[in-house]
Structure formats: structure tokens, C-alpha cells
Amino acid sequence: MSHPQRCYLGFDSSTQSLSAILIGVTAGRAEVLWQHVMPFDEAFPEFGTVHGVLPSVDPLVRVSSPAMWVKALEQMLARVAGCGVDMSRLCAISGCAQQHGSVYLGSDEAYTRSVSPIWMDSSTREECAEITATVGGAAVLAQRTGSRAYERFAGPQIRKFYKADPQAYVGTARIHLISSFLASQLLGADAPLDPGDGSGMNLMDVAANEWWPPAVDATAPGLFSKLPRIVPSASVIGTLAPRWQSKYGLPPARIIAWTGDNSSSLVGTGLVTDGHVVVSLGTSDTVAGIMRESRVDPGGIGHVFGAPTGDFMGITVFKNGSLARERVRDAYGLDWAGFSESLRSTPTGNLGRFMFPWFDPEITPDVPVPGVRRVGLEPDDVPGNVRAVVEAQMMAMANHSRWMGVGVRRIHATGGAAANRDVLQVMANVFDADVYQFPVGNSACLGSALRAWHADAAASADPVPWPEVVRDLAAPLAASRVSPHESAVATYADLRKRYAEAEGRLRGAL
Ligand code: XUL
């Protein structure tokens, strides 16, 4: 193993696992030194999660365990300490987490709520309506906070908690997002939030990067004092707590503000300027890109979040991502090779047959009542259903990301399913864009390590420009390019319209 001058550690606390990546930087060149993934279900069975989520009788409720995330972080620190790299060179640590999840703490830092609602939760329809009405309508809320009210966003979730358990709410001194909660664990003190994650709350003024008082007041009484401070993404927020230094022999590394997984993924796929998009095929499927100015979606789909570069990011989020693909695969007893074979053996456009893979309530479009819908497709047609789920996801992503106004010529693909080139071929054909893969699969986690480097260099009065930070590890692999096929592009241009019409009809009938 080489001996880099400086090391940087990045974490990603996602829905299903905690990951860590350690990078080394020598004379401006970066390399990955070590990485590790801990899947929550297998590593921490005592918490009883399934795909990282606690079982719930109500299909709209999706919560997880903050105590599990802390345990994972501590175990990961132990692994980092024992990974064989000289840790005296560790200069800075950052991280990211699944967005929107909120953690509730008393003044003694004990949990005032043992569970955390996460991004998959859709149980706050009523609270969304109340907040929207109080601030003067969806357009006003979207204009200020970057999004109309969304059920998974922390603001509506906080309101629901306040209404359900006012006493516990009053006893709550601090409400963190998962990112700032885990950063606090590393600091051994209360950590601030960055705008990339703060913008996923329906509480922050996205242009000013400050809490927006009308939304804070509309959400719950006395909320302002319970919210963390907001600091720029590249802020040094302290050093690794003495407790971790002595327990694991780690140095007083700088802690850089944590962010949301989607903004971190922008860095981890080299998207530090506008003009391209990243499509992430993970537990959630997302389409995101950098925006120079905040342009809110007039249709009320999608969000404007803060970007790690200090710009804005446009993003559209789909709940039925990898778990929907897995459900189709499992329903027909396939493995991923069989899934790919089905894609290859079926015609582009699937003979005009559609699936709407709403296994869970969908975010985009807003589908509160789950249930898979098929148009012209028999449920027992194995390859037809495999093609249908992939085409549906790609057409929905292409249709519902048009509002960002980014002419998509090139897509940076990440997330587990981005390893599957048959899936990427459908993506290229539907979007009519070249699709690229990346050397490091976990772009959110890599983004954390790169953000740590970027912020540490800036704080050391030796700034490294973003294009240099992403050059070695987050550049698309030229040889991985998947290009669109002309005839398939024409087929999808027509099919996308028909898919959108069918989607509108189905939603109208809900
Ligand atoms: C973003 C969102 C998801 C989670 C997944 O708005 O809800 O992408 O961040 O971890």
C-alpha cells in the first residue's frame, strides 16, 4: 500500500447500509485506499430492520432506528482504525446520509423519540396540507423552500410528531437531520446542517440558506430554537471528538459539515458544473443536476436543493427504485443475469405494453395508493414484465425531469443497478443521451471523502478547485459509454408521450 501525504475519510449512511471510503492524496493525485460496507439488516439483526426500515403495520409509515445508525458509525470507526493505513495522516472526515430523516433529542441528548421517520414515509398528507395553507399556498412554499410540501420532508414530519405527542415534542431540545445527527456523534457536540440537506425540510429559504420564519412557525410552536444552525457545505465544524481519538487511536481530524446523499453524489460523479445530470439507481431512483440559479418546478414535481459547490441542484425522486426492480426479479425467480437476459430478449418499446411499478406509494408522480398497474401486459409474461419495469422507470425519469431545463446529452450513472449495462442501454435510448459508468460505485460515499479533501484544502489556505478534486476518482470512464440506438430513440419519443397520458389517466382514476 502506498503512503499518501494526506488521507480523507467519507461516510454514507444510506437507507440500507453504512459505507466508508478512505482516500489518499499525494502531490494532488487521489486514490482509494480502503472501503467497506455494513448492511444494517445483516450487521445489526438485533434492531429488526428489513432493508434498513423497521416493520410497520401502516404501509404509509416508514421509520428506522437512530441508535442503530450510531452503533454502525462506531463499529465503522473501529474498522477504519484497523484498516492498515497510517491514520496519523487522516486530515478530515465528512459524510452524507439518506435525506429527510429526522432525529429527536432532549437537552440531555437522550432520544425523545426512539425512532426516526425516513424518506420513504408518506404518512403526513394532512400536515402537508396544513403547512401549505398556513404559508399561503403551494406556490409560495415552493418558491421559498424549493419544494411544495412533501410528506417525507422533515417539516411535515415534525408537525406530525408535535400533534401526536406534544409532551415529547416540548421535551425535545434539538431536531437533527440524519446527516447533522451523525456529524454530531463524530464531534461529540451539536453539529450544524448544510444547505444541501437543510433544503429537504420545507423549512429553509433556499436562496438565503436560512430558516424561513413563516414555514418554521407554520410547522410547530417553538420550533426555531430546536433547529440546528445552517452553515455552508464546505465548513470545518470542529475536530474528531477526544473520545474517538483515544478509543481508536485516531488523530484530531477536521470534521466537515455532512450533507444529503444526493448532493454528495453530485461530487462523487464529478458533477461540479451544470449541463449534465446524474441518474442514481439506488433504493430511490433520482435524476439530479447542478443549477446556477434556483428554478422551481412550476408543476410541483421535483425540488431545488443546495449543491455542495454552493450552487443549486435540481432533483426528481422516485420511491420505487431498486426495491421495485428486486420485486419483479424475485416474483419470477430470476437472478440479475436472468433479469438482463429478459431485457435482451424483448423488443424496444415492449410492443406498447406498460407497467406502473407503484409497489409502494410513489413520490413522482404523487401516488398515495400503492399498487402495480399494467397496461396490455399479462402478469405471467416474465420477460415482458422485466422490460416493463425498466422502461417504466426510465420513461418516468425522463418525463419528470424535463422541468430542470437541462438539455440531457450525457448522463452520469450511479447506484447498484448502474452496473447493469442492459439497464443503461434502455436509459440511453429513452433519454437519447450517452450514459457513463464510474470507477467507484458508491458515489455518495466517495463524494463525502472528496468533500472532506476540498474543505480541508480550503481551510489550510491551499484550495484545490473542484475540477481537480473530482479529476482522478470521479471522472466518467470513457470506455464505459453506452450510446443510444437511433431507431430505439424514435420508438421511445412516441412511447414517452403515451406513457405520460396513461399515467395521467391512472392518477385521475385514483
Ligand atoms: C431525496 C430522497 C432520497 C433519499 C434516499 O429527496 O428522498 O433520494 O435521499 O437516500
Residues whose N, C-alpha, C, O or C-beta is under 5 A from the ligand:
A	BS01	XUL	T15 Q98 Q99 W119 D261 S284 T286 V317
